Amino acid sequence: MKAKTQYSCQQCGHASPKWIGRCPSCQQWNTFVEEKIAPAIDHPASWDGSPIPFDEITGVDVPRLTTGIAEFDRVLGGGLVAGALVLLGGDPGVGKSTLMLDVASRLSGNAVGLYASGEESAQQIKLRGERMNLRTSQLHIYAEMSIEKILGAAENLGARVVIIDSVQTTFSEKLEMAPGSIGQVREVASQLLFWTKKNHIPVFLIGHITKDGSIAGPKSLEHIVDTVLYFEGPRQHPHRIVRTIKNRFGPTNELGIFEMASTGLIAVEKPSALFLSQSETMGPGSAVLCCVEGSRPLLIEIQALVSRTHFGTPRRLATGVDPQRLALICAVLEKRLGVNLWDQDIYLNVVGGLQVEEPAADLAICASILSSLFNRPVASSTFIFGEIGLGGEVRPAVFPEIRIKEASMLGFVRGIIPSQTVPEPASNLEIFRVNNLQETQQFLFD
């Protein structure tokens, strides 16, 4: 049967029988590429095994393999599961290959590992490894782009871990398409999924991301893999963050924090120190938020600058916080506290470049805005958390006990928290439980 052709959008996978300039699905321009459709092969259907009643399935505790990097084990849910397919995405130059080379060398300490790269030569990878002071004889480097050859080499070596750098440069010889196309990425991921589940060998995939921050290729790529990690971090700061977006073997939204050094990535043991002011006292406009990322409590500094506007419409600019959330909080402050913000520009910044998304950051944002507006510093050694409703009420936050414990360990002595049931804090902590914004303002500057 003659092979047919179709045009597929490289952003969303939408198929069209002819080339069109703009994708009707994702509205992107010039994303359609011609692809060949392989004819289906008729073969009799067959099946192995039989369905098992749920009550008769015996649970098996899956042992986890530790990578030796505590922060990376955290985002994996406690370690690497045999047969897991892990996808790591991030901006160019953020350190994806550096992190994966370090992980590969540690996992290859007692077993053979294979690092297959379609972007760099073996000599380039060797130079990076020497800069990182890696010493291993069990890690094998393979500069190859064919997935069939990579899997064949892994079986011949008896590899116990495989790293593919990257999935967008790897191709299958079964398809006559360019590497990185929708069909190739889907085929490569599917072959790796079948192989890793059959052999119970973990596989890491490094993925490119698009200009809007999502992993390049079809969305089905993230559905196929077991774990999706995003490696992020501003270029102006030395720290890098690995964030779990999906994990079939552990919790999501976990956070691992690293610091980029000349010898590679170093795990940060006390991440709160990165996001807090180094001075003893903070000036007006600063407040300390105790947030939770995954299962980890973090204390970070939020800064606000409130100044009189010189335009007809005041500006609301936020870095690290959703600007829509900032506008909503400003409206609540004007309505419930009677403060005048209609003629004030408000600039908000999360120190350290961290992106804060949880609603429990609302109360600290309010505190920083009020502190800058009145030009009065928040009482020293005070941590704040809580969600604010449209009526000005302070709503409970999740995991208050681990937030309070983390703040106590870092030397904070005052806390402004929602009025909710929490275990009795340590004796050195003075906790103020607030129900609304009026009570919060009363305790902020004492």
N, C-alpha and C positions, 0 to 999 in steps of 0.2 A: 504494500500500500504506500502511495506517495505521501511524503511528509508535508504537512500544511504549515503555513506561517500565520502569525498573529502579531499584533503590536501590544506590548505590555508597558504600563506606567512603572517607572523605576522607583517611584515614591510610595505608591499604595498597592500596586499590583493589578490595577484595573485593566482588563483586556479589551481590545478593539480589533475588528477585522481590517481596519485601515488606519493609516497614520493620521492623527489629529494633533493640533497645536497645543490645546489646553485640555487637561484631564478633567472629565466631568465629575469625577469622584472627589479628588483632593484639590482641584482648582490650580494645579501647578502647570507651568508652561514648559514645553519642549522636554518632556520626560518620557515620551513613548519611544521604545526601541523594538526593532523587529526581532522576533524569536521564532524558532522552529518548534512545531508540536510533533513529538515523536508518536508514531502510530501505536495504538494499544495492541498488545500481544494476547491473543486468545489462548487461555489455558484452563483446564478444568479446576473448579474450586475445590480446595482441600482444607481440612482443619485438623488440628492436633489437640489432644486433651479434651476436657469436658468442663462445663461450668461447676463451680464449687459453692455449696451453700455458705452463707456468710458466717454462720455459727461454727462451721467446721474449719474455717481458716485459722491456722495457728500463727499468732504474732511472733515475729522474730525481731530481736533487738539488733539493729544494724550498727556494727562497730564503725567508729569514725576515725579517720586518719588525721592526726594533727600535722599542720604544716610547719610548726615551729615559730610562727608569727602570730602572737596572741590576738592582735587586732584583726588579722585576716580570718583566723579561726572564729572570732566572734561573729563576723558578718555571714559566715557560712553556717552558723547555727551550732557551733561547738566543734567543728572539724569537717573534713571532707568525707563524703559518703562514697563507697565503692559503687561505680556505675553511674555517678552523677555527671550530668552535662551542664557546665557552668559557662555563662556568657558574661564577659566583662567589656563594657563600653566606656568611652571617654573621649575628651577632646584630644586633638593631635598634640603630642609633646607633654601630656600631663603625667606620663610615667607608667603607662599600661605594660609595655614590654619590659621595663625595668622591674616592676612588681612581679610579673609572671616568671621572669628569669630567676628571680630570687626564690619564688615559691617552688619552681621546678628543681632548682639545685638542692633545696632542703628536702623535698620529697624523694629525690634521687640518692639520698644518703645511704639507704639500705636496699634500694631497688633501682632497676633501670628506668630512666625517664627519656622521653623523646620530645624535643622542642623543634617543631616544624615551622619554618618561616618562609613566606612568599614575598616579604618586603625587604629583608636584609640578607646579606651573605653570611656564611659561617664565620668569616674573619671579622665582620662588624659585630656580631654577637659576642665573639671572643673578646674583643676590645672592651665592650660593656661589662662583661663578666670580670675582666681583670681590674677594671675601675672599681667594681663592687667587691673585690677581693674574694671571689668565689673559687673554691677548690673542690672539684668533684670529678671523678672519673666515670661515674655511672650515667651522667647526663649526655645524651647524644643530640647533636645539632644536625638538622636536615633542611637544607635550602631547597624546598620543593613546593609546587603549587597544586599538583594533582592529588586529589583526595584518595584515589585508589592506590597510588604509590605510597602515600603517607601511611595509610592503614596497613598496607603490606609490610612496610618497614617496621611498624610497631609490633606486628605479629612475629616477624623474624627475630626482632630484638628481645621479645618477651617483655615489652615495656609495661610498667605498672601505673604510669601516668603519661598523658599526652597533652601537649599544648599546641594549639593552632594559631598562628599569628600571620594573617588574620583571616576571618571567614569571608571577607569581601575579596581577597586576592586568591582564594582557593577555588578550584573548579573541578567538576566531574567530567571525565572523558565520555560519559554517556550522552551528554548534551552538547550540541554545537552552538553554544552561547558564550559570550564574553564573561570572564570572571567578574563577579560583583553584580550581575544582573539578577532580577527577581528569581528566575528559574534556577540559576546556579546556586544562589544562596540557600534556597529552599531544599534543593537536592543534596547539597553538601551537609546541611544540618540534619536532614533525614538519615543519610548514610551514617553519620556520626552517632545519631541517637540509637539506631539499630545495633551498631557495633559495640557501643559502650554498655548497652543493656545485655547484650549477648555475652560479652567477656567480663563484665563487672569491673571495668577499668575506668577511672574518672578521666574526663576530658575537659580541658579549658579552651574556650573560644574567645579570641580578642576581636571585638567588633568596632567598626568606625561609627561615628555619629554624624547626623546631618546638621545643617546650620541652626535648626530650631532645637537641637539638643536631644533628639530621639535617635535610637540606633538605626543605622542605614539598612535598607532591605525591607522585605515584607514583614508586616506585624506578626505573621505566623512564626517567624523566627523566635520571638520571645515566648510564644505559646509552646513551641517544641521543646525548648531547653527546660531543665529542672530549676535552675537558679539564674537570676538576672542581677548583675551588679553594675552600678554606675560609679566610675572613678572620676571625681570632680575636684576642683580646687582652683582658685584664682591665681593667675600667673604672678601677681604682685606679692603673694604670700607664700612662704615655704611649705605650709601644711597642705596635705591632700586628704580627701575624704572618700572612703569607699562606702557606698550606700546600697543596701539590699532592697530591690524593688519587688522581687518574687523569689520565693524559696519553698520548695516542696518538702524540705527536710528540716525546716526551722522557722523561726519568726521572721517577718518582714520588717522593713524600716529600721533595721539594725544599722549601726554606724561604726566604722573603723577609721581612726585618724592616724595619719602618718606625717612625717616631716621629711621633705626632700633635702638630702645632704649631698656632698660631693661623692660619697661612696654609695649612694643609692637611697632607698627609702628606709626610714627608721620609725618604728612604732612609738607612738606617744603614750606614755603611761598615765600622765595626768593632763588630760586634754583641756580641763577648765582653765588651766593657767594660760592657755593660748588666747582665750577670749575674754580675759579679765584685765582690768587696768593694773599696771605694775606699781602705781602710786598708792600710798596709804589711804588717801581720801579722794573722792571723786568730786568734780565741780558740778555746778548746776547743769541740768540737762542729761545726766547719766543715771541709769538705774540698772540693777543686776537682776536678771531673769534666771530662774532655775527651771530649765525645760527638760523634757525627756525625749530622747531620740531612740526609738526602739525600746530597749531595756536599760539604756544608759542615761543617767542624769548628767546634765551639763549646766554649768553656771556661765552665762555670757553677759556681756555688757551691752546695753542698748543706749544709744545716744540720740538726743533730739535737739534741734536748733530751731527756736521760734523767734522770728524777727518780723518787724512791720513790713508789709508789702509795699512796693512802689508801682504796682500794676492794678488794673481793675479787678482781676480775679486772683486770689491768693494761690500760691503754688503748694502742691502736696507731693513731695518726692520721697521715695522710700527705697533703701538698698538693704536687701536681706529679708524684707517683709513684703507681703502683698500690698501694693498701693491702694487697692480697693478696701482692704482692711483698715488701713490708716485713715482713709476718708470717712469710713463708718465710725471709727472711734472718735474722730474729731467732732462729728455730728452729735454723738452721744454726750460728749463733754460739754458742748455748748448748750444742749437741751437740759441735761440733768444737773449740771453744776453751775450753769449760768455764766461761764467764762466766755470772753469774746475772742473768737478765733477767726472771725470772718475777714479781718483785715491783717491777718498774720500769715506769712509764709512758714511752712513747717517742713523741715528736712529730717529724715529719720535714717539711722544707720545702725546695722548690727556689726559690732567690732569683730574683726577677724575674717570677714567674708562669708560667714556661715549663713545658710538660708533657713529661716525659722518659719514653720508652717503651722504649728499646733496652736489652737485657740487660747491656750493657757498663757500665751505671751501678751494678751490684751492688757492686763493690769500693769505690767512693767512698761508697756508703751505709754499708757496713760500717765504713769509716774514720771517718766522722762519728759513728756510734753509739759506737764504742770510744773516740773522743776525748772525747765528752761523759761516758761512763760513768766513765772514769779521770780526767777533768778535766785532760787533758793535750792541748795543741794539737798538731796535725800539723806536722811540720817545715816551715818557711817555704818558699815558692816550690816546692811539690810538687804535681804533677798526677797523677791516678789514673784508671785505667780497667781494666775486666776483668769477665768474667762469672763467677759463683760457682755451682758445682754442689752438689748435696745432700751430697756427700761432703766438702765443704770445699775441693775443688780449684778453682783459678783457671783458667778456660777462655780460649782466645784470643778476641780481638775483631777485627772487620773494620776495614780501612783503618788499621792502626796507624801507618804512616809519615806520613799527613797529620795525624794527631792530634799526633804528636811534633813535626812541623814547626810547627804552629800554636802549640803551647805554647812552643817555642823563640823564635818571633817575638815573643811577649808577655812574654818575660823570665823564664820559669820555668827553674829550674836542676836540679830533681830530678823523677824520674818513677818511679812504681811501676806496672808494667805486667805483663801475663801473660808467661810464658816462651814466646815464639814468635819465629819468624824475622822480623827487621825489618832494614832498612838501617842501617848504622852512623850513629848520631846525631851531631849537631854536638859539637865538642870541649867546649863550655861546659855540656853536659848530662850529668848523672849518672843513669844508668838502672839501676833495680833490677828484675830479672826474677824474679817469684815464681811458685811452683807451687801453693801452698796458703795457707790463712789464717794458719797459724803463721808462715810467712816474711813475710807481709804485716805482721803485728803487730810483728815484729822491726824492720822498716825504717820503720814509721810515725813513731815518736817520736824517732828518732836526730837 
